[in-house]
Amino acid sequence: MKILIDMNLSPRWAPILKSAGHEPVHWSQVGAPDATDREIMEWARANHHLVFTHDLDFGAILAASDANFPSVFQIRTQDISPKALSAIVLSSLEQFEERLIEGALVTLNEKQARARLLPLRRKS
């Protein structure tokens, strides 16, 4: 999978993701450091990348936009270091690969990961 690593995560994630067969790029390599979350999402959509982030705003953008793509893989833990999370992140990417290709929001915490298919429907 093509994965865009958001600025709020370390570029050290790139070699870990690459070693698992993914095509990672850190936002610092392709975009401005002051880019908005919407700009990042638009780049990911246009370039067929999922967004790998620690920022909860990306899920909100998906919900507000009713978008089908890009997929977002969101880490919701205090320790976001590759050392602490690489095994569970790689496992979850593999587990939810099909859903992420289709369009999904995957949320990961220390204990579990869950996926919601896109578009996210707001409850009425």
C-alpha positions as CSV (number, residue, x, y, z in Angstrom):
1,M,0.0,0.0,0.0
2,K,1.0,3.6,-0.6
3,I,1.1,5.3,2.8
4,L,1.5,9.0,3.6
5,I,3.0,9.5,7.0
6,D,1.6,12.7,8.6
7,M,3.9,15.3,10.1
8,N,2.8,14.4,13.6
9,L,4.5,11.0,13.2
10,S,8.2,10.4,13.0
11,P,9.9,9.8,9.6
12,R,11.4,6.7,11.4
13,W,8.1,5.0,10.5
14,A,9.1,5.0,6.8
15,P,11.7,2.2,6.9
16,I,9.5,0.0,9.2
17,L,6.6,0.3,6.7
18,K,8.8,-0.2,3.8
19,S,10.3,-3.4,5.3
20,A,6.7,-4.8,5.4
21,G,6.3,-4.2,1.7
22,H,4.5,-0.8,1.8
23,E,5.4,2.3,-0.1
24,P,5.7,5.0,2.6
25,V,6.4,8.7,2.2
26,H,6.6,11.2,5.0
27,W,4.7,14.5,4.4
28,S,7.9,16.4,5.0
29,Q,9.2,14.9,1.7
30,V,6.2,16.0,-0.4
31,G,4.5,19.0,1.2
32,A,4.8,22.2,3.2
33,P,5.2,21.9,7.0
34,D,2.4,24.3,7.5
35,A,-0.1,22.5,5.3
36,T,-3.6,22.1,6.5
37,D,-5.1,18.7,7.2
38,R,-7.4,19.2,4.3
39,E,-4.4,19.8,2.0
40,I,-2.8,16.6,3.3
41,M,-6.0,14.7,2.6
42,E,-6.3,16.1,-0.9
43,W,-2.7,15.2,-1.7
44,A,-3.4,11.6,-0.4
45,R,-6.5,11.4,-2.5
46,A,-4.9,12.6,-5.6
47,N,-1.8,10.4,-5.2
48,H,-3.7,7.3,-4.0
49,H,-2.1,7.1,-0.5
50,L,-3.7,6.3,2.8
51,V,-3.0,8.8,5.6
52,F,-1.1,7.4,8.6
53,T,-1.6,9.8,11.5
54,H,-2.0,10.5,15.2
55,D,-4.3,13.5,14.5
56,L,-7.9,12.9,15.3
57,D,-9.0,15.7,12.8
58,F,-8.6,13.4,9.9
59,G,-11.5,11.2,11.1
60,A,-13.6,14.3,11.5
61,I,-12.8,15.5,8.0
62,L,-13.9,12.1,6.7
63,A,-17.1,12.3,8.6
64,A,-17.9,15.8,7.5
65,S,-17.0,15.2,3.8
66,D,-18.8,11.9,3.4
67,A,-15.7,10.9,1.3
68,N,-14.9,7.4,0.1
69,F,-11.2,8.0,-0.1
70,P,-8.5,8.4,1.2
71,S,-8.4,5.8,3.9
72,V,-7.0,6.9,7.2
73,F,-5.0,4.8,9.7
74,Q,-5.2,6.7,13.0
75,I,-3.1,5.9,16.1
76,R,-4.8,6.8,19.4
77,T,-2.1,6.1,22.0
78,Q,0.2,8.2,24.1
79,D,3.4,6.5,22.9
80,I,3.4,6.8,19.2
81,S,7.0,5.7,18.7
82,P,7.8,3.0,16.2
83,K,9.6,1.0,18.9
84,A,6.3,0.8,20.9
85,L,3.8,0.3,18.1
86,S,5.5,-1.2,15.0
87,A,4.3,-4.8,15.6
88,I,0.7,-3.8,16.2
89,V,0.6,-1.3,13.4
90,L,2.0,-3.7,10.9
91,S,-0.3,-6.5,12.1
92,S,-3.3,-4.1,11.8
93,L,-2.3,-2.9,8.3
94,E,-2.2,-6.5,7.2
95,Q,-5.5,-7.4,9.0
96,F,-7.4,-4.5,7.5
97,E,-5.6,-4.3,4.1
98,E,-8.7,-5.1,2.0
99,R,-10.8,-2.5,3.9
100,L,-8.1,0.1,3.6
101,I,-7.9,-0.5,-0.2
102,E,-11.8,-0.1,-0.4
103,G,-11.8,3.0,1.8
104,A,-11.8,2.9,5.6
105,L,-11.0,4.6,8.8
106,V,-8.9,2.3,11.0
107,T,-8.4,3.4,14.6
108,L,-5.7,1.7,16.7
109,N,-5.1,1.9,20.5
110,E,-2.8,-0.2,22.7
111,K,-5.3,-3.1,22.9
112,Q,-7.1,-3.3,19.6
113,A,-7.8,-1.9,16.1
114,R,-11.2,-1.4,14.5
115,A,-12.2,-0.4,11.0
116,R,-15.1,1.6,9.7
117,L,-15.8,1.6,6.0
118,L,-16.1,4.9,4.1
119,P,-18.1,6.9,3.7
120,L,-18.7,7.5,7.4
121,R,-22.4,8.1,7.8
122,R,-23.4,10.6,10.4
123,K,-26.1,9.3,12.8
124,S,-29.3,11.3,12.4
